[in-house]
Amino acid sequence: MTLPFRNLCYTKLLRIIPTTNLIIQRRVFQPSSTKRNINNYNNTSKYLLTKCTLLFNNNSPKPQKYFCINVNSNKRYLSNTFSTDEAGPDDITGTEVSSGGLILRKRPIPEDMSIYPPRPPIVTIMGHVDHGKTTLLDALRKSSVAAGEAGGITQHIGAFSVELPSKQTITFLDTPGHAAFSAMRARGAHVTDIVVLVVAADDGVMPQTLEAIQHAKDAKVPMVVAINKIDKHNANTRKVCEALLSHGVDLEEFGGETQVIKVSGLKGLGLDHLEDAIIVLAELMDLRAEVDIGAEGVVIESQIEKGRGNVATILVKRGTLKIGSVVVAGTAWCRVRSMIDDKGRTLKKALPGTPVRVIGWKDLPQAGDEVLEAPDEDVAKEEVQLRQLQQEQQLLLKDEKIISEKRRLQKEELIEKRKHERNIKKEIWMYYHGLLSEYPKVKPPDTNEKKDEDEKIKEFKVVVKADVSGTTEAVVDALEKTGNEEIRVNIVHYGVGNITDSDIQMASTVEATIIGFNVKADKKVQNAAKQADVEIIIHNVIYKLLDEVKARMSKLLPPILEIHVTGEATILQVFELSGKRKEVIPVAGCRIGSGRVLKNQKCRIMRGDKIIWEGKCTSFMYWYTYPDITEATKGIECGMSFDGFTEFKAGDLVQSFYVKEIPRTI
């Protein structure tokens, strides 16, 4: 049975006759041959059918009529027949479907990889901050990257290839060691073949060292331990090895499989042994990759560069990436206009294991996105549209869960309220029938307690801009963890690139502070920020940025109030004096028991352990001196009257005090 198609390219069904249910496809491509039978498409990768379900009348030998509309009229059309008795949606062999979309997917790994050429090993350098990772890499490639890093610490993932004297190549990934870059280290561990764990001989195993070990174990990647800074006078390699053993790292010298190499990145000691260890381990792993297929890889970093636009650093893992290739990463696609390696050279093609900076992205991909090559731009656009649709659906599902949770809470509050009302009515009934001695107290249930607590939490609103997507992710994650039960960071917006006028407008609208990391704000933007009263904080060292944000948040917290009592007086007797218009004014006759009582300070009257009044002293007399005295010390008897308070009695205690405000810190 056949179904005629007319002018069908990216069509949607508008109207169908009853008894026919047709759910139509996404795209059908024009064949290169003159044959128009759609069965030929089942063996090509340019045919896509999302879902096609056709229900016919049991008594009808032909399909019912239907109406379609063409919404992409500039395409060449397919006008032939499609057999509903043949290949269905699940039988199409030419379509590559991925979990992220409905077109592209990673190709299965061949069973016999021995026929393919070897590729360079991908080695990730991991370890604690300031343990010498970048200095070690500088020594390996005979350059100086660490000197150019802000604060001397790495704040991006650096990807570059090193050619050894033996003409073998190793691709290195240098990950940041600061605690804020945990996501970067995890990403680096999952795209690598070998992890080189750098531990300083004078510092030992530190928190990020343990985190790197866990990342390597989670990714099931072999490790090589490089004990760095052995040239220091306080180096203790034995202590480092024992600490690694205690944390589950089986070292080779203790009967395990993990090699330990003692090096000094600063003096260049032991580097040849480290290179040999990596090469030997790579040879044992027999790393190979296909070169005759479409490129597959991962985005290491992405950023916006002046004069180049959106730029992404891609590590090619399989296939060959060429100039003019169309690739998809996340919800971004690109026709490769230019490729630049880590040495600044322009490449025409990138083989497996090669990190390259790719120019030509329509949108900026995110660090960690999988890169897949598409047959052409149409497929790439379709894939991106489908992925964006899936993201929207996930957001809708998330919103639905939030709404459902709110409805559940409202229902529980309503049930609790009705239950409380029933209990009150029952108690009232029991009171009128003599079963209760006291009338029940009507107190509504405290159902809004949690809501009130949430409303009390203050927010420090920020707009985050950073130089690359991976750094943006790390800064956002670190800011979200900053705060306590009284204040939190509300990230209004985050992005990649320098601070612009649109960022100023957004921050001004929501009364937010702009946080910039490794970015710039030109004079025009700075002037706009001053006019809009928007504060800009720019840093290029992560811990300095976090410290300043914490300081700004601390200013929003109410200070700690400390009450310091300077003196105490006991009321011995209450006198009554005549004032203006024959007004009788009670006066407390007091004796100073300790310290100094000052007139211009606050005072409070205590009866037993309770504070019965707090305010200011309006009159402070020593016998009948005029004007009032300003202070009285221990042993002096004086008369005191208080602002608007006359209920004091003999035996009450008067305390003079001041309040000291202590700023709080997060």
C-alpha positions, -999 to +999 in steps of 0.1 A: +000+000+000+015+034-010+008+069+002+014+098-023+035+127-010+033+161-027+057+190-021+068+175+012+097+191+030+096+200+067+058+198+067+032+196+094-003+182+091-029+209+094-061+189+088-070+153+082-102+135+073-116+115+102-106+078+104-070+089+094-043+097+119-011+108+103+019+120+125+043+133+099+081+134+098+106+162+102+126+164+070+131+145+037+161+155+016+165+157-021+184+127-035+214+132-058+201+107-083+171+112-106+153+083-091+125+095-067+116+063-049+118+070-012+129+035-005+163+045-017+166+069+013+165+040+037+202+033+030+214+069+032+222+091+062+203+120+048+168+106+054+151+114+086+117+101+098+107+110+133+075+091+134+049+081+109+018+063+120-010+057+096-044+043+106-068+032+079-103+020+078-104-017+079-125-018+048-106+009+029-080-004+005-066+031+000-054+057+025-078+085+034-073+120+021-053+145+041-040+180+038-004+192+044+012+226+042+048+234+031+066+257+055+100+257+038+092+264+002+128+273-008+138+236-006+137+211-034+108+188-030+104+150-030+073+139-050+070+102-051+056+074-031+063+060+003+054+024+010+038+019+045+043-018+042+081-014+042+107+003+065+091+020+095+106+045+118+126+019+138+139+002+106+158+031+091+195+023+091+209+055+076+196+078+104+219+085+133+200+093+164+216+105+196+203+109+231+206+146+228+186+148+196+170+128+168+196+129+141+232+126+153+248+100+175+282+087+183+293+059+160+298+025+177+334+016+184+347-011+160+354-045+175+389-046+159+407-014+166+441-029+157+436-019+120+434+018+129+464+041+135+475+050+170+466+084+185+484+105+210+474+099+246+453+125+263+469+133+297+452+154+324+474+171+350+455+173+383+463+182+419+460+208+446+464+245+440+500+258+439+515+223+437+534+232+405+511+216+378+515+244+353+552+249+360+557+212+354+539+215+320+560+246+312+591+225+317+577+198+295+570+221+266+597+246+274+574+276+278+562+299+306+524+297+311+524+300+349+539+334+348+510+347+328+484+332+351+467+357+375+480+351+410+502+323+397+473+298+397+456+282+367+419+293+362+411+276+329+416+242+313+446+245+290+449+220+262+481+216+241+503+190+225+539+183+234+562+166+209+588+145+227+624+140+215+613+105+204+589+122+179+559+109+199+532+133+209+513+137+241+482+159+245+481+176+279+451+191+298+460+214+326+432+217+351+428+244+378+436+233+414+414+258+433+384+244+451+360+265+430+370+246+398+358+212+409+335+208+378+364+216+355+386+189+371+358+163+369+353+172+332+390+169+326+391+134+342+363+122+320+378+132+286+413+119+294+432+086+290+457+091+318+457+113+349+490+126+362+485+134+399+509+162+409+516+163+447+541+188+462+568+170+482+568+198+508+530+201+512+517+166+509+482+153+502+457+182+503+419+184+498+420+189+460+445+161+458+419+137+473+393+152+450+415+145+420+420+109+431+382+104+434+377+120+400+402+095+384+385+066+402+351+077+391+362+080+355+381+047+357+413+063+344+448+050+353+470+074+372+507+083+373+518+101+405+543+129+400+559+141+433+569+176+425+593+201+442+618+175+453+645+202+451+631+219+482+649+216+515+618+204+534+607+178+507+595+145+522+586+120+494+582+091+519+555+110+538+537+117+505+537+080+495+524+069+528+496+095+526+486+083+491+486+047+503+463+056+532+438+071+507+436+041+484+463+048+458+482+015+452+518+026+444+541+005+423+570+005+449+545-010+474+532-038+451+506-017+433+501-006+397+504+032+400+538+046+390+555+072+412+579+097+395+599+122+415+603+154+395+611+191+399+593+213+374+614+243+383+648+226+380+637+202+352+645+171+372+629+137+363+609+150+333+623+123+310+612+096+335+577+111+336+575+112+298+586+076+296+561+065+322+533+081+302+544+066+269+547+031+284+513+033+299+498+046+267+514+017+247+500-008+272+465+008+267+470+006+228+452+039+221+439+040+185+412+059+167+395+060+133+405+089+110+382+082+080+349+091+098+332+123+108+348+141+137+338+135+173+352+153+203+345+174+233+345+212+240+373+220+265+366+258+267+346+284+248+349+322+248+341+353+228+372+369+212+373+404+197+376+401+159+368+364+159+335+360+176+326+328+193+356+305+197+357+270+212+386+248+221+378+213+208+397+181+216+392+157+187+388+122+200+377+103+168+376+111+131+391+141+113+379+176+117+384+197+085+379+232+073+343+235+061+330+207+083+297+212+101+297+202+138+271+204+166+279+208+203+250+210+227+226+236+213+252+253+191+264+245+156+293+256+135+307+255+100+344+255+107+360+286+092+394+283+108+413+260+131+442+271+152+464+248+173+480+256+207+511+271+190+490+296+170+494+278+136+464+275+113+454+239+105+434+225+076+426+193+095+428+180+130+434+143+137+424+124+168+441+136+200+446+171+187+433+202+206+423+231+183+405+264+186+376+264+162+362+296+148+327+299+131+302+291+158+268+306+154+263+304+192+287+298+220+288+261+231+293+251+267+325+235+281+320+198+283+295+196+254+300+166+231+310+175+195+295+156+166+300+162+129+268+166+108+264+159+071+254+195+063+240+227+078+203+215+074+210+185+096+229+206+121+201+232+124+175+205+128+195+188+155+200+220+174+162+228+171+154+194+185+178+197+214+165+231+222+130+217+222+141+189+246+156+215+269+123+235+269+104+203+277+128+196+306+122+231+319+085+226+316+087+193+335+108+210+362+082+238+364+054+213+366+072+195+395+075+228+413+038+236+408+028+202+419+049+205+450+033+239+458-002+224+453+007+196+476+018+220+503-013+241+499-034+210+502-016+199+533-021+234+548-058+233+540-062+199+556-043+211+587-064+242+589-097+222+587-084+198+612-076+227+635-110+242+631-127+208+639-106+205+671-115+241+681-152+234+676-149+202+695-132+220+725-159+247+724-186+221+725-169+203+754-166+237+773-203+244+770-211+209+781-190+212+812-162+189+800-136+217+800-130+242+828-116+270+805-127+284+772-104+271+745-078+295+731-084+301+694-049+301+678-046+295+640-021+269+629+013+282+620+012+271+583+031+301+570+062+296+592+083+283+564+071+309+540+079+337+565+114+322+570+120+322+532+109+359+530+134+368+557+163+355+537+181+384+521+195+381+485+226+395+470+217+398+433+245+395+408+251+394+371+282+372+363+304+376+333+336+356+327+361+351+299+353+315+291+323+292+296+342+268+319+352+296+342+317+310+341+304+277+353+330+275+381+323+311+393+285+305+392+288+273+412+311+289+438+287+319+442+257+296+446+275+279+475+283+313+492+259+324+519+241+311+550+206+307+564+202+345+564+216+356+530+222+339+496+234+349+462+208+353+435+224+349+401+202+369+378+222+363+346+255+348+336+274+348+303+307+348+285+325+379+273+333+415+284+308+436+303+284+454+279+257+481+281+230+454+281+245+439+313+244+474+329+207+477+319+198+443+333+217+449+366+200+483+369+166+469+364+169+442+391+193+463+414+221+438+410+259+439+412+280+429+382+307+403+389+334+401+363+361+375+361+390+379+337+369+404+317+370+441+310+346+470+311+355+499+288+351+536+297+317+538+280+304+509+301+319+523+333+303+557+327+270+540+320+273+520+353+280+552+372+249+569+358+228+538+365+243+534+400+254+499+392+285+485+410+310+465+390+334+441+407+362+427+385+389+402+396+412+378+378+419+356+409+391+334+420+397+335+458+399+373+458+366+375+439+349+352+464+364+371+494+350+404+481+316+389+474+315+376+509+325+410+523+297+427+503+272+401+515+284+405+551+275+442+550+239+433+542+236+412+574+224+429+606+253+434+630+257+416+663+246+439+691+266+438+723+252+456+754+279+470+776+267+482+811+288+511+823+271+516+857+243+506+880+221+526+905+196+514+930+163+533+936+162+540+973+131+562+974+106+578+951+101+616+955+074+638+940+084+673+928+062+701+916+067+711+880+052+736+857+014+741+859+014+724+893+023+691+877+037+665+900+068+647+887+080+615+903+117+614+908+138+583+917+163+589+945+192+566+936+226+557+948+253+546+923+263+511+932+290+505+906+307+521+875+295+554+861+260+563+851+259+588+822+230+610+813+235+609+775+235+571+775+206+547+773+193+533+805+169+506+815+151+498+847+150+462+860+127+447+885+142+414+895+153+396+863+129+415+841+134+446+821+104+468+827+115+499+808+142+510+784+149+545+772+166+578+781+171+597+813+154+632+810+167+646+843+199+638+863+203+660+894+228+659+923+208+674+952+194+706+937+223+716+915+214+734+882+219+725+855+217+687+855+250+668+860+262+646+831+275+616+851+277+601+885+302+577+899+301+550+926+287+561+960+270+593+948+233+598+955+213+616+929+178+621+915+167+607+881+136+610+860+129+590+829+113+598+795+076+590+798+080+564+825+068+569+861+060+533+873+094+527+890+095+517+926+120+516+955+143+486+950+144+488+912+178+487+895+188+514+870+215+504+845+233+528+822+246+510+790+256+515+754+252+492+724+282+482+704+276+470+668+299+442+656+299+436+618+292+400+608+311+379+584+301+349+562 
